[in-house]
């Protein structure tokens, strides 16, 4: 058990730093960085499809070979994921060592 707020803050800071270090290492083997209003992803394939619905337009984002930037996930690497976003979706091609 945590004895104080300071220890909890330190634990959370260490966890965030470990996640960032994992992200930095993982980014070397992925082609795209994808960001939605909820979280960020690394992926090797990305398809963003605008979908019109009764509430307006949303985006269906399909990704393969995915690393999910989320500290609480037990397995951040997944073979495929589909995300529905109502806000902006940012997709950036990452520069690889061959470029």
KADALIN-V595529 format. One record per residue. N is the residue number from 1. PHI is phi in degrees with one decimal (NA if undefined). PSI is psi in whole degrees, 0 to 359 (* if undefined). D_CENTER is the distance of its C-alpha to the mean C-alpha in whole Angstrom. Layout:
# KADALIN-V595529
n->N phi->PHI psi->PSI d_center->D_CENTER
n->N phi->PHI psi->PSI d_center->D_CENTER
This chain:
# KADALIN-V595529
n->1 phi->NA psi->148 d_center->30
n->2 phi->-79.4 psi->134 d_center->29
n->3 phi->-86.8 psi->339 d_center->32
n->4 phi->-153.1 psi->166 d_center->31
n->5 phi->-62.5 psi->322 d_center->28
n->6 phi->-60.4 psi->318 d_center->28
n->7 phi->-65.4 psi->321 d_center->27
n->8 phi->-65.7 psi->317 d_center->24
n->9 phi->-61.3 psi->318 d_center->23
n->10 phi->-65.2 psi->318 d_center->23
n->11 phi->-60.7 psi->314 d_center->22
n->12 phi->-65.2 psi->321 d_center->19
n->13 phi->-65.6 psi->319 d_center->19
n->14 phi->-64.4 psi->321 d_center->19
n->15 phi->-66.4 psi->318 d_center->16
n->16 phi->-63.8 psi->320 d_center->14
n->17 phi->-65.9 psi->318 d_center->15
n->18 phi->-62.4 psi->319 d_center->15
n->19 phi->-64.5 psi->316 d_center->11
n->20 phi->-61.8 psi->317 d_center->11
n->21 phi->-62.5 psi->320 d_center->14
n->22 phi->-64.6 psi->318 d_center->12
n->23 phi->-59.2 psi->312 d_center->9
n->24 phi->-58.7 psi->319 d_center->12
n->25 phi->-70.9 psi->319 d_center->14
n->26 phi->-69.2 psi->327 d_center->11
n->27 phi->-58.7 psi->337 d_center->11
n->28 phi->-67.8 psi->339 d_center->14
n->29 phi->-111.2 psi->9 d_center->14
n->30 phi->-115.3 psi->156 d_center->12
n->31 phi->-93.3 psi->327 d_center->13
n->32 phi->-127.6 psi->146 d_center->10
n->33 phi->-107.9 psi->127 d_center->8
n->34 phi->-124.4 psi->133 d_center->7
n->35 phi->-130.0 psi->130 d_center->6
n->36 phi->-115.0 psi->182 d_center->8
n->37 phi->-67.5 psi->341 d_center->10
n->38 phi->-98.8 psi->323 d_center->9
n->39 phi->-164.8 psi->180 d_center->5
n->40 phi->-117.0 psi->155 d_center->3
n->41 phi->-140.1 psi->154 d_center->2
n->42 phi->-113.9 psi->139 d_center->6
n->43 phi->-151.5 psi->158 d_center->9
n->44 phi->-96.3 psi->339 d_center->12
n->45 phi->-139.0 psi->139 d_center->13
n->46 phi->-139.3 psi->135 d_center->12
n->47 phi->-131.4 psi->122 d_center->15
n->48 phi->-111.2 psi->121 d_center->15
n->49 phi->-119.9 psi->117 d_center->18
n->50 phi->-71.2 psi->137 d_center->20
n->51 phi->-127.7 psi->126 d_center->21
n->52 phi->-89.3 psi->130 d_center->24
n->53 phi->-130.8 psi->180 d_center->25
n->54 phi->-64.4 psi->335 d_center->28
n->55 phi->-93.5 psi->2 d_center->26
n->56 phi->122.3 psi->199 d_center->25
n->57 phi->-94.9 psi->137 d_center->22
n->58 phi->-132.5 psi->173 d_center->18
n->59 phi->-119.2 psi->132 d_center->16
n->60 phi->-99.3 psi->116 d_center->15
n->61 phi->-111.4 psi->114 d_center->12
n->62 phi->-106.2 psi->127 d_center->13
n->63 phi->-129.9 psi->146 d_center->11
n->64 phi->-123.2 psi->155 d_center->12
n->65 phi->50.6 psi->74 d_center->12
n->66 phi->-114.2 psi->139 d_center->8
n->67 phi->-116.7 psi->126 d_center->6
n->68 phi->-103.1 psi->124 d_center->4
n->69 phi->-81.0 psi->85 d_center->4
n->70 phi->-151.8 psi->119 d_center->7
n->71 phi->-64.8 psi->326 d_center->10
n->72 phi->-85.6 psi->355 d_center->12
n->73 phi->-73.6 psi->138 d_center->11
n->74 phi->-75.1 psi->324 d_center->14
n->75 phi->-127.4 psi->105 d_center->12
n->76 phi->-82.8 psi->341 d_center->9
n->77 phi->-91.6 psi->124 d_center->10
n->78 phi->-134.6 psi->149 d_center->11
n->79 phi->-70.9 psi->328 d_center->14
n->80 phi->-157.9 psi->147 d_center->13
n->81 phi->-147.4 psi->150 d_center->11
n->82 phi->-122.4 psi->128 d_center->12
n->83 phi->-122.2 psi->138 d_center->11
n->84 phi->-108.8 psi->123 d_center->13
n->85 phi->-122.5 psi->135 d_center->13
n->86 phi->-95.3 psi->343 d_center->16
n->87 phi->-104.0 psi->197 d_center->15
n->88 phi->-62.3 psi->147 d_center->14
n->89 phi->-123.5 psi->121 d_center->12
n->90 phi->-106.4 psi->127 d_center->11
n->91 phi->-122.9 psi->125 d_center->11
n->92 phi->-125.7 psi->133 d_center->12
n->93 phi->-79.3 psi->128 d_center->14
n->94 phi->-84.4 psi->142 d_center->14
n->95 phi->-75.9 psi->130 d_center->17
n->96 phi->-101.2 psi->175 d_center->18
n->97 phi->-66.7 psi->340 d_center->21
n->98 phi->-78.3 psi->345 d_center->24
n->99 phi->-91.6 psi->* d_center->24
